[in-house]
Amino acid sequence: MAEAKVHNPIEINPETCVKCNLCDWICPGDLIYKEEDNRETLPEIVYPDECWYCGLCQSICPTNAINIVFPGQMVHNQTNVVDLLGKVVE
């Protein structure tokens, strides 16, 4: 049985990325890896299935080379917020 392809939530544009390491430094899930002090290599998304979709990497990128891509099931979610989070108890 073939493994399901893992959605990669982080797209890095190789044309505009300046390979500065900021995305690796700020990622709270430590899923982005960038060889330090090497301006030749692009950052790698080593644990795409652990992404929190927080957008910190995108917000810190000085050249806007990072785009967060949400999977369709997140974008088109029809679940009621109360059902998703539970009822608030007063």
N, C-alpha and C positions, 0 to 999 in steps of 0.2 A: 504494500500500500504506500503510495507517495505521500510525503509530508506536505501539509498545507503551507503555502508560501506566507511568510511573516510580513505583515504590512510595515513598510519603512516610513515612519511619520516625519522624518527629517530629510528634506531635499537640500543639498548644498550645490550651488551653482559654481562649477569649476572655473568659469570665466571671470567671475567677480570676487571669489574667495581669495583673500590675501594671506591665508594660512597663518593667522596670528595667535592661535591657541585659545582665544577667549571663550569659544563655545565649549571646549573641553573643560576649561577652568570653571565655568559657571553651572554646568549641568548637574542638578541635584541628584540625578539617578546614576551618574557616572557612566552613561551609556555612549558618550562620544569620546573617541580616543584620537589624540593628535600628538604625533611625535614632537616633543618639545624642542624648540630652537631649530627646527628643520623647515625651512621655507619652501621645500620642494614637494612635500607630501600634503595631500588634502586630509581633513579630519575624516575619520571612519565612524560609522554608526555600528558599534559592536553588539549592542543589545537593543535592537529596535522594538522588540516586544515588551520592553520594560519602560518605554517612554510614558511620561505623565502628561504630555501635551501642555506643559506649563508655558512654553514659549520663551523661556529665559534665553536660550541660545539665539533665537531669532531677534530678541530685543537688544542683545548686546553686540550683535554683528555690526561692525563699522561700515560694511559695504552692502548691507541688505542681501547677502548671498544665501541666507537660510530662509526656507519656507517650510512651515509646519503643514502637513497634509493629514487631515482628519479622515478616517475611513467612513464610508457611506453609512454604516450602521450608527455612527455617532452623529453625523450631520442630519440624517433623516429620522432621528429617533422620535417616535410618537408617544412615548411613555409619559404619563402625567407625573409631574414633579413630586406630588404627594405620594403616589405609588412608588416612585423611584427611591425617595428618601425616607418615607414613613411619615405617619401623622405626628404633628407637633403636640406634645403633651403639655398642657398648661398647669 
